[in-house]
Every structure is written in structure tokens, then in C-alpha cells.
Amino acid sequence: MIDVVKLFKEAALEVDNRKLDEVSSTSIISQLGMDSVAQMELVSWFEERLRVRIPDEELQKIRTISDLRDVLARLLPPGTQIAA
């Protein structure tokens, strides 16, 4: 099962050297203190890690980690179990 919150914490540490212990599925990504470059690097990290391409129109829909989970659930192969 893919745990998006856990992956997000891992990505934030790798991409922006941020340890985000208090992150949950309802966390608003723009309020986590990362600049726009770090946010785009997070997108790239998820794309590489999960082998998906997140289209620009889908990126505009992502505000929270739960939104990210929903977008990934639509893009990953059917039957992929995903949690957030």
C-alpha cells in the first residue's frame, strides 16, 4: 500500500531538508514553508518514485496532501492501493 503522508515526509526531507513530523492528510502544502522551487521538486520526486506524470491541470487541483493522494489515485494503475 502506498502511504502518501509517509512518502510526502520522505520527499520533504530529501528535496528540501525538512523534517515534517506534524504533517497529515489535511495539511495544506503551501503552508509547510517550502518555496515554489521545492514544491516543484516534490512533484518531480513523486513522479520519479511512483513512475507517473502529473499533468499541469492536475497540479492546479492539489492544495492538501489528501488532494495529492486523490490525483495519484487517478494516475496510478487500477488496483493500486493508496492511503493518506
Secondary structure, DSSP 4 states (H G I P E B T S, - for coil): -EEHHHHHHHHHHHHH----TT--TT-BGGGSS--HHHHHHHHHHHHHHHT----HHHHTT--BHHHHHHHHHHHSPTT--EE-
